[in-house]
Amino acid sequence: MKLDDDAARSAITRLRRAEGQIAGVIRMLETGRDCKDVVTQLAAVSRALDKAGFSIVASGLKQCLVSEDEIDVAQMEKLFLSLA
């Protein structure tokens, strides 16, 4: 199943933001920033990636529900659990 254009754009935006955050974490490590600050930024990156993933799965579920194809419940469950 292919994501619709709006969902793909939204996910790409979130992932680019996370990409910038990861670059920031790398710079923090390279410059010897405090461990607490690094961990705080890593947590933010993790949340950004989770949101992107959940957005993609939710969009896929929505497409399954409105399409005439049968929903593969096991596949959708596997996708949700892969993000847990």
Helices and strands as residue ranges (DSSP letters): H 5-30, H 35-66, H 73-82
